[in-house]
Amino acid sequence: MALLLWILAVILVVSGIVSLVRGQVLMGIVLIIVGLLVGPGGVSLFTK
């Protein structure tokens, strides 16, 4: 389960960075924050 959350978090953060590069600043920031919250290294929403 932790591996799945880690992969999901990486995908979200990479998507956020791509959005920032394309000029969609708000969407990029939201994706990065959600990715950090979901990831097992951060404050995971699914394990608590």
Secondary structure as the mmCIF struct_conf table of DSSP 4:
data_model
#
loop_
_struct_conf.conf_type_id
_struct_conf.id
_struct_conf.beg_label_comp_id
_struct_conf.beg_label_asym_id
_struct_conf.beg_label_seq_id
_struct_conf.end_label_comp_id
_struct_conf.end_label_asym_id
_struct_conf.end_label_seq_id
HELX_RH_AL_P HELX_RH_AL_P1 ALA A 2 ARG A 22
TURN_TY1_P TURN_TY1_P1 GLY A 23 GLY A 23
HELX_RH_AL_P HELX_RH_AL_P2 VAL A 25 VAL A 38
BEND BEND1 GLY A 39 GLY A 39
TURN_TY1_P TURN_TY1_P2 PRO A 40 GLY A 41
BEND BEND2 GLY A 42 GLY A 42
BEND BEND3 LEU A 45 PHE A 46
#
